[in-house]
Amino acid sequence: MKKLVATAPRTAALVEYTDPVIKENEIKAEVIFASPKHGTEIVDFRGLSPFAEEEYNAEWQMFMPREEGTKSGLEFGDMNLGNMWVGKVTECGSAVTEFAIGDIVCSYGSIRQTQIINAVNNYKLRKVTPGVSYKNAVCYDPAQFALGGVRDANVRAGDYVAVIGLGAIGQIAVQLAKRAGASIVIAIDPIQDRCDIALSHGADVTLDPTKCDVGLELKKLTGKKGVDSVIETSGHVTALQASLKGLAYGGTISYIAFGKPFPEGLNFGREAHFNNAKLIFSRASSEPNPDYPRWDRKRIEETCWELLMNGYLNCEDIIYPVVSFEESAAAFEKYVDRNPELGIKMGVQF
């Protein structure tokens, strides 16, 4: 058996592994399709994660240095790569009652030929509805952050909404915002293919940030009012500045991106100071949810899975390129790390 790992920063490889005997509460699945995460996972792959030398202390709610002598949060050599997988159940432990051999299931996990996972009271292990595309299933994770971002932006019927960054999260946010009743959805990305996909799934207008003043265009498109909310997934400093410029008075920026240190150029002494802008750092997996106790991570996950399985969301065009498992190491380096503009969310076919 082989799995995809990072052997060094920005270096992927397929390495061999051996499966243990499954426990009574576990199932084993033969993987059919899988996909990596293009946001936070690439930060780890490049060795840039804050978890390398620090750890997030839940009690203090802040990053703190790791204790002397403890391991780094990034251990290359056997660092698993991958985020979501779909597979066919081949073995079931004696305590498993909700799944059977032959079921097609989906869950979190690295890109490897087999998966062994707890199957007792594990709501993160999902059965794939017959006939539903595996591409929809592996968008289970980005759909959650898109839904959380749209909810944090308080998108309502009639609103003007901008979505910046048309990766998987941004593409799904476009669909959700339009279906929530947004009057105008403006999708922003420099890559034409991504803009075309957004238009096919509900965006009314697209903008190339390298060819226009995005903030000014947002004001023009909304009769000088500005957009009620911006869903920012790109993490670029120019995108945040443009968001502040194009936002309506009292509007909300839902900042989903896994931010990076900003270079010189971000200026809160301009539109942000005058227009009562609200900036929310949106993360669907942080608990308690802003709408707790009505909403929590489990409800977000269950809602997203339902929307993916019933066809409310369409992720068929979002998963590309699709590569074979045998070429996944080179493809990860090319499409996820070095040339992300050549795809949106890479799929791996076994």
PEGI-V712405 format. One record per residue. RES is the residue in three letters. SS is DSSP state (2 for helix, 1 for strand, 0 for the rest). PSI is psi as a letter, one per 40 degrees, with the letter a starting at -180 (999 if undefined). D_FIRST is the distance of its C-alpha to the first C-alpha in whole Angstrom. Layout:
# PEGI-V712405
res:RES ss:SS psi:PSI d_first:D_FIRST
res:RES ss:SS psi:PSI d_first:D_FIRST
This chain:
# PEGI-V712405
res:MET ss:0 psi:i d_first:0
res:LYS ss:1 psi:i d_first:4
res:LYS ss:1 psi:i d_first:7
res:LEU ss:1 psi:h d_first:11
res:VAL ss:1 psi:i d_first:13
res:ALA ss:1 psi:h d_first:17
res:THR ss:1 psi:d d_first:17
res:ALA ss:1 psi:i d_first:21
res:PRO ss:0 psi:h d_first:23
res:ARG ss:0 psi:f d_first:23
res:THR ss:1 psi:h d_first:20
res:ALA ss:1 psi:i d_first:16
res:ALA ss:1 psi:i d_first:13
res:LEU ss:1 psi:h d_first:10
res:VAL ss:1 psi:i d_first:8
res:GLU ss:1 psi:i d_first:6
res:TYR ss:0 psi:i d_first:6
res:THR ss:0 psi:h d_first:6
res:ASP ss:0 psi:i d_first:8
res:PRO ss:0 psi:i d_first:12
res:VAL ss:0 psi:h d_first:14
res:ILE ss:0 psi:i d_first:16
res:LYS ss:0 psi:i d_first:19
res:GLU ss:0 psi:d d_first:22
res:ASN ss:0 psi:e d_first:22
res:GLU ss:1 psi:i d_first:19
res:ILE ss:1 psi:i d_first:17
res:LYS ss:1 psi:h d_first:13
res:ALA ss:1 psi:i d_first:13
res:GLU ss:1 psi:h d_first:11
res:VAL ss:1 psi:h d_first:11
res:ILE ss:1 psi:d d_first:14
res:PHE ss:1 psi:i d_first:15
res:ALA ss:1 psi:i d_first:16
res:SER ss:1 psi:i d_first:18
res:PRO ss:0 psi:i d_first:19
res:LYS ss:0 psi:h d_first:22
res:HIS ss:0 psi:e d_first:25
res:GLY ss:0 psi:c d_first:27
res:THR ss:2 psi:d d_first:26
res:GLU ss:2 psi:d d_first:23
res:ILE ss:2 psi:d d_first:24
res:VAL ss:2 psi:d d_first:27
res:ASP ss:2 psi:d d_first:24
res:PHE ss:2 psi:d d_first:22
res:ARG ss:0 psi:e d_first:26
res:GLY ss:0 psi:f d_first:27
res:LEU ss:0 psi:e d_first:30
res:SER ss:0 psi:i d_first:29
res:PRO ss:0 psi:e d_first:32
res:PHE ss:0 psi:e d_first:29
res:ALA ss:0 psi:d d_first:29
res:GLU ss:0 psi:e d_first:32
res:GLU ss:1 psi:i d_first:33
res:GLU ss:1 psi:i d_first:32
res:TYR ss:1 psi:h d_first:34
res:ASN ss:1 psi:h d_first:36
res:ALA ss:0 psi:d d_first:37
res:GLU ss:0 psi:d d_first:40
res:TRP ss:0 psi:e d_first:42
res:GLN ss:0 psi:f d_first:40
res:MET ss:1 psi:i d_first:39
res:PHE ss:1 psi:h d_first:37
res:MET ss:1 psi:i d_first:38
res:PRO ss:1 psi:i d_first:37
res:ARG ss:0 psi:i d_first:34
res:GLU ss:0 psi:i d_first:36
res:GLU ss:0 psi:h d_first:36
res:GLY ss:0 psi:e d_first:33
res:THR ss:0 psi:i d_first:31
res:LYS ss:0 psi:i d_first:28
res:SER ss:0 psi:i d_first:27
res:GLY ss:0 psi:e d_first:26
res:LEU ss:0 psi:h d_first:24
res:GLU ss:0 psi:g d_first:21
res:PHE ss:0 psi:i d_first:20
res:GLY ss:0 psi:d d_first:17
res:ASP ss:0 psi:f d_first:14
res:MET ss:1 psi:h d_first:16
res:ASN ss:1 psi:i d_first:14
res:LEU ss:0 psi:i d_first:15
res:GLY ss:0 psi:i d_first:16
res:ASN ss:0 psi:d d_first:18
res:MET ss:1 psi:i d_first:18
res:TRP ss:1 psi:i d_first:16
res:VAL ss:1 psi:h d_first:17
res:GLY ss:1 psi:i d_first:15
res:LYS ss:1 psi:h d_first:16
res:VAL ss:1 psi:h d_first:16
res:THR ss:1 psi:e d_first:15
res:GLU ss:1 psi:i d_first:16
res:CYS ss:1 psi:h d_first:19
res:GLY ss:0 psi:i d_first:21
res:SER ss:0 psi:d d_first:24
res:ALA ss:0 psi:e d_first:26
res:VAL ss:0 psi:h d_first:24
res:THR ss:0 psi:e d_first:27
res:GLU ss:0 psi:e d_first:27
res:PHE ss:0 psi:i d_first:23
res:ALA ss:0 psi:i d_first:23
res:ILE ss:0 psi:h d_first:20
res:GLY ss:0 psi:e d_first:20
res:ASP ss:0 psi:i d_first:21
res:ILE ss:1 psi:h d_first:20
res:VAL ss:1 psi:i d_first:20
res:CYS ss:1 psi:i d_first:19
res:SER ss:1 psi:a d_first:19
res:TYR ss:1 psi:i d_first:19
res:GLY ss:0 psi:i d_first:15
res:SER ss:0 psi:i d_first:13
res:ILE ss:0 psi:h d_first:11
res:ARG ss:1 psi:i d_first:8
res:GLN ss:0 psi:d d_first:6
res:THR ss:1 psi:i d_first:8
res:GLN ss:1 psi:h d_first:11
res:ILE ss:1 psi:h d_first:13
res:ILE ss:1 psi:i d_first:16
res:ASN ss:1 psi:h d_first:20
res:ALA ss:0 psi:e d_first:22
res:VAL ss:0 psi:h d_first:25
res:ASN ss:0 psi:f d_first:28
res:ASN ss:0 psi:g d_first:25
res:TYR ss:0 psi:e d_first:27
res:LYS ss:0 psi:e d_first:24
res:LEU ss:0 psi:h d_first:22
res:ARG ss:1 psi:i d_first:24
res:LYS ss:1 psi:h d_first:24
res:VAL ss:0 psi:h d_first:24
res:THR ss:0 psi:h d_first:27
res:PRO ss:0 psi:h d_first:27
res:GLY ss:0 psi:e d_first:28
res:VAL ss:0 psi:h d_first:27
res:SER ss:0 psi:h d_first:25
res:TYR ss:2 psi:d d_first:22
res:LYS ss:2 psi:d d_first:24
res:ASN ss:2 psi:d d_first:26
res:ALA ss:2 psi:d d_first:24
res:VAL ss:0 psi:e d_first:22
res:CYS ss:0 psi:e d_first:25
res:TYR ss:2 psi:d d_first:26
res:ASP ss:2 psi:d d_first:26
res:PRO ss:2 psi:d d_first:28
res:ALA ss:2 psi:d d_first:30
res:GLN ss:2 psi:d d_first:31
res:PHE ss:2 psi:d d_first:32
res:ALA ss:2 psi:d d_first:34
res:LEU ss:2 psi:d d_first:36
res:GLY ss:2 psi:d d_first:36
res:GLY ss:2 psi:d d_first:38
res:VAL ss:2 psi:d d_first:40
res:ARG ss:2 psi:d d_first:41
res:ASP ss:2 psi:d d_first:42
res:ALA ss:0 psi:e d_first:44
res:ASN ss:0 psi:f d_first:46
res:VAL ss:0 psi:h d_first:46
res:ARG ss:0 psi:i d_first:49
res:ALA ss:0 psi:h d_first:50
res:GLY ss:0 psi:e d_first:52
res:ASP ss:0 psi:i d_first:51
res:TYR ss:1 psi:h d_first:50
res:VAL ss:1 psi:h d_first:46
res:ALA ss:1 psi:h d_first:45
res:VAL ss:1 psi:h d_first:41
res:ILE ss:1 psi:h d_first:40
res:GLY ss:0 psi:h d_first:36
res:LEU ss:0 psi:f d_first:35
res:GLY ss:0 psi:a d_first:31
res:ALA ss:2 psi:d d_first:29
res:ILE ss:2 psi:d d_first:31
res:GLY ss:2 psi:d d_first:35
res:GLN ss:2 psi:d d_first:34
res:ILE ss:2 psi:d d_first:34
res:ALA ss:2 psi:d d_first:37
res:VAL ss:2 psi:d d_first:39
res:GLN ss:2 psi:d d_first:38
res:LEU ss:2 psi:d d_first:39
res:ALA ss:2 psi:d d_first:42
res:LYS ss:2 psi:d d_first:43
res:ARG ss:2 psi:d d_first:43
res:ALA ss:0 psi:e d_first:44
res:GLY ss:0 psi:e d_first:48
res:ALA ss:0 psi:h d_first:48
res:SER ss:0 psi:d d_first:51
res:ILE ss:1 psi:h d_first:49
res:VAL ss:1 psi:h d_first:45
res:ILE ss:1 psi:h d_first:45
res:ALA ss:1 psi:h d_first:42
res:ILE ss:1 psi:h d_first:42
res:ASP ss:0 psi:i d_first:39
res:PRO ss:0 psi:e d_first:40
res:ILE ss:0 psi:h d_first:37
res:GLN ss:2 psi:d d_first:39
res:ASP ss:2 psi:d d_first:36
res:ARG ss:2 psi:d d_first:35
res:CYS ss:2 psi:d d_first:39
res:ASP ss:2 psi:d d_first:39
res:ILE ss:2 psi:d d_first:36
res:ALA ss:2 psi:d d_first:38
res:LEU ss:2 psi:d d_first:41
res:SER ss:2 psi:e d_first:40
res:HIS ss:0 psi:f d_first:39
res:GLY ss:0 psi:e d_first:42
res:ALA ss:0 psi:i d_first:43
res:ASP ss:0 psi:d d_first:47
res:VAL ss:1 psi:i d_first:47
res:THR ss:1 psi:i d_first:44
res:LEU ss:1 psi:i d_first:45
res:ASP ss:0 psi:h d_first:44
res:PRO ss:0 psi:e d_first:44
res:THR ss:0 psi:e d_first:45
res:LYS ss:0 psi:e d_first:48
res:CYS ss:0 psi:i d_first:50
res:ASP ss:0 psi:g d_first:51
res:VAL ss:2 psi:d d_first:49
res:GLY ss:2 psi:d d_first:51
res:LEU ss:2 psi:d d_first:54
res:GLU ss:2 psi:d d_first:52
res:LEU ss:2 psi:d d_first:51
res:LYS ss:2 psi:d d_first:55
res:LYS ss:2 psi:d d_first:56
res:LEU ss:2 psi:e d_first:54
res:THR ss:0 psi:f d_first:55
res:GLY ss:0 psi:f d_first:59
res:LYS ss:0 psi:e d_first:59
res:LYS ss:0 psi:d d_first:57
res:GLY ss:0 psi:i d_first:54
res:VAL ss:1 psi:i d_first:51
res:ASP ss:1 psi:d d_first:51
res:SER ss:1 psi:i d_first:47
res:VAL ss:1 psi:h d_first:44
res:ILE ss:1 psi:h d_first:41
res:GLU ss:1 psi:h d_first:39
res:THR ss:0 psi:e d_first:36
res:SER ss:0 psi:d d_first:36
res:GLY ss:0 psi:e d_first:37
res:HIS ss:0 psi:i d_first:39
res:VAL ss:2 psi:d d_first:43
res:THR ss:2 psi:d d_first:44
res:ALA ss:2 psi:d d_first:43
res:LEU ss:2 psi:d d_first:44
res:GLN ss:2 psi:d d_first:48
res:ALA ss:2 psi:d d_first:48
res:SER ss:2 psi:d d_first:47
res:LEU ss:2 psi:d d_first:50
res:LYS ss:2 psi:d d_first:52
res:GLY ss:2 psi:e d_first:51
res:LEU ss:1 psi:i d_first:51
res:ALA ss:1 psi:i d_first:54
res:TYR ss:1 psi:h d_first:56
res:GLY ss:1 psi:e d_first:55
res:GLY ss:1 psi:i d_first:51
res:THR ss:1 psi:h d_first:48
res:ILE ss:1 psi:h d_first:45
res:SER ss:1 psi:h d_first:42
res:TYR ss:1 psi:g d_first:40
res:ILE ss:0 psi:d d_first:36
res:ALA ss:0 psi:i d_first:35
res:PHE ss:0 psi:g d_first:33
res:GLY ss:0 psi:i d_first:36
res:LYS ss:0 psi:i d_first:36
res:PRO ss:0 psi:h d_first:39
res:PHE ss:0 psi:h d_first:42
res:PRO ss:0 psi:i d_first:44
res:GLU ss:0 psi:h d_first:48
res:GLY ss:0 psi:d d_first:49
res:LEU ss:0 psi:h d_first:48
res:ASN ss:0 psi:h d_first:52
res:PHE ss:0 psi:e d_first:52
res:GLY ss:0 psi:e d_first:56
res:ARG ss:0 psi:b d_first:56
res:GLU ss:2 psi:d d_first:55
res:ALA ss:2 psi:d d_first:54
res:HIS ss:2 psi:d d_first:57
res:PHE ss:2 psi:d d_first:59
res:ASN ss:0 psi:e d_first:57
res:ASN ss:0 psi:f d_first:56
res:ALA ss:0 psi:i d_first:52
res:LYS ss:1 psi:h d_first:50
res:LEU ss:1 psi:h d_first:46
res:ILE ss:1 psi:h d_first:44
res:PHE ss:1 psi:h d_first:40
res:SER ss:0 psi:h d_first:38
res:ARG ss:0 psi:h d_first:35
res:ALA ss:0 psi:d d_first:34
res:SER ss:0 psi:e d_first:32
res:SER ss:0 psi:h d_first:35
res:GLU ss:0 psi:i d_first:37
res:PRO ss:0 psi:i d_first:39
res:ASN ss:0 psi:i d_first:39
res:PRO ss:0 psi:d d_first:42
res:ASP ss:0 psi:f d_first:43
res:TYR ss:0 psi:i d_first:43
res:PRO ss:0 psi:e d_first:43
res:ARG ss:0 psi:d d_first:43
res:TRP ss:0 psi:i d_first:40
res:ASP ss:0 psi:a d_first:37
res:ARG ss:2 psi:d d_first:33
res:LYS ss:2 psi:d d_first:32
res:ARG ss:2 psi:d d_first:35
res:ILE ss:2 psi:d d_first:34
res:GLU ss:2 psi:d d_first:30
res:GLU ss:2 psi:d d_first:32
res:THR ss:2 psi:d d_first:34
res:CYS ss:2 psi:d d_first:32
res:TRP ss:2 psi:d d_first:29
res:GLU ss:2 psi:d d_first:33
res:LEU ss:2 psi:d d_first:34
res:LEU ss:2 psi:d d_first:30
res:MET ss:2 psi:d d_first:30
res:ASN ss:0 psi:e d_first:34
res:GLY ss:0 psi:e d_first:34
res:TYR ss:0 psi:d d_first:36
res:LEU ss:0 psi:i d_first:34
res:ASN ss:0 psi:h d_first:32
res:CYS ss:0 psi:e d_first:29
res:GLU ss:0 psi:d d_first:29
res:ASP ss:0 psi:e d_first:30
res:ILE ss:0 psi:d d_first:29
res:ILE ss:1 psi:g d_first:25
res:TYR ss:1 psi:i d_first:25
res:PRO ss:1 psi:i d_first:24
res:VAL ss:1 psi:h d_first:21
res:VAL ss:1 psi:i d_first:18
res:SER ss:1 psi:i d_first:15
res:PHE ss:2 psi:d d_first:12
res:GLU ss:2 psi:d d_first:12
res:GLU ss:2 psi:e d_first:15
res:SER ss:2 psi:d d_first:15
res:ALA ss:2 psi:d d_first:15
res:ALA ss:2 psi:d d_first:18
res:ALA ss:2 psi:d d_first:19
res:PHE ss:2 psi:d d_first:19
res:GLU ss:2 psi:d d_first:21
res:LYS ss:2 psi:d d_first:24
res:TYR ss:2 psi:d d_first:24
res:VAL ss:2 psi:d d_first:23
res:ASP ss:2 psi:c d_first:25
res:ARG ss:2 psi:d d_first:27
res:ASN ss:0 psi:g d_first:28
res:PRO ss:2 psi:e d_first:28
res:GLU ss:2 psi:e d_first:31
res:LEU ss:2 psi:e d_first:29
res:GLY ss:0 psi:a d_first:28
res:ILE ss:0 psi:c d_first:28
res:LYS ss:1 psi:h d_first:24
res:MET ss:1 psi:h d_first:21
res:GLY ss:1 psi:i d_first:19
res:VAL ss:1 psi:h d_first:16
res:GLN ss:1 psi:h d_first:15
res:PHE ss:0 psi:999 d_first:12
